[in-house]
């Protein structure tokens, strides 16, 4: 597996697959075609179907149109066989002659690849890519998941995680203060501040739940507004992990060092899913986004509360298992309805998974690795209508 730096990407919303990925593809294409007189970009399948709501065209034009005139062509009815998020970039001379044509795919989490690649490959630094293998390593060495991350990564990964954590905190704090209507035309009002204020009037248990809702909402609303966030594992699910960790950090007085170790463990579980299945809503539905984010947050929380290696795995497995089959059906293609609420709800479910596992000895029937396999197959069996096309499920109400 690659470095967790490729899972935790710092950037701007609202979508890792529809905004960050296409922007990256345009930047790489421009590096090779800086002398072109014009560009044409054709968007296919899910990338075209919900691209306008995800600001895909703006992300591309921000890169290419600064250099030369750029035409965007939308082909939502055409799904390329390799991945639903296909795009073709073309560059031309002044007389209209083709310089280069490249078809790439935005495969989730801000990653792009060519056909028959999993992703643009970074250096493989983890020699194990399944949780069961890593659990065996932990049992042999007496160490925990975050120590396996420390064992595999360069020492400066902790500096990077400090930046990740700072970015997450800032997103929560900006979102808690922001009010008004989110852009996009649906008229969705920000709710984080409302939940934050209301939580103060409840007893401790309800207050705790209200605050984790507020913090997850805050980041998700910042993402929907195009704010700076961290993919965890995607933009659309970026509120779950910071929502949980900010709540525990501020209410339970966990040290920053322990939060960084929890972030490392969360990333390890997310990396395993990314390596063996997918975190792309267009490929496997929202189970690969919010479901994986919930599993990451559950693992992080369980570690913070002193869970064993087995209990941490159980918390993550449970969180992902109970999101199996979750569709990706954004209304009008915007990362707002139902995405924002799903982040808040998944943050609460992550804490429930942590608690349920904490009452157990960590032994259970279905492993995390098996759930990842099932999630991948479920996603492939799911009709494309329910995978980020804005045509089925809840999205149909926006037609």
C-alpha angles and dihedrals in degrees: 000000000000128000119291085240086080091055097045102053119172113218147107128297167243099084134008093201098038101033113019096038097050091045090053091048091051092049093052092046091050091053089063097037105041092135096054118126094211143000137214124197122190117197120203138196117337092359089062098035095060100014097106092054090046092050091241093148092049092051091052096042092049087064107033105030092059086067104035142344110292130199122204117206120193120212106169092157093061117078113187111221099239100057137345092239100068127155134177120209120198131183126199141194122237091269092052099258115149114250101178139349122196131176115204136168131224101219102181139281091052093297124133131193145172124249115294092017122109091215137322095294121242124186113300105231102161114076091196125057104176127073093228091060091048091048089054089051090051091050092050096047101033089235133125135237096269089053089056088055089050089048093054105034130069114264092252090069087091091058088051091050089052088058090046091051093046091051091049092049092049091050091053093047095046091047093050090056098042122095137176137062123324117239120255107074102268092104093231111169122213110256105180095094091048092053091044093053095042092049091065091066097057134083118268098272096046091040090055092052092046092052095051088051090050095049094047091046090050094058094040091052091049088052092049089052092053094256129153113279142148122253106239089190095320139358092252090056097036096116100063104070097039090043091057097039096045089051093050093042094052099038103035099035096233111174121250089245091059091047090053091051089050089051089053092052092046090052092049091058091045091049091054090055092046091050097046103030129357144278093204116116089204090057106037105007129244091314085079093052113031092020093055092042089054091051091049092050093046092052091048093049094047091052091050090055092051101263120171122244089262094047092050090052091048093051091051093045093051093048093053095039093058092053094054112133095018108155128222103230111149115184110245089353091284122137090234115078116070095351100075095050090045090059092053093045093047091051089057091045090052089058090047090052090050092051095045091051092045090061090054134068090241096256116128141147108249119052126220090244091055091050089053089054091049092047091053093049092044090052092050091048092049113101114251087240088077099044110086098300095118088226106097141043116010090350090070090074089068095059 
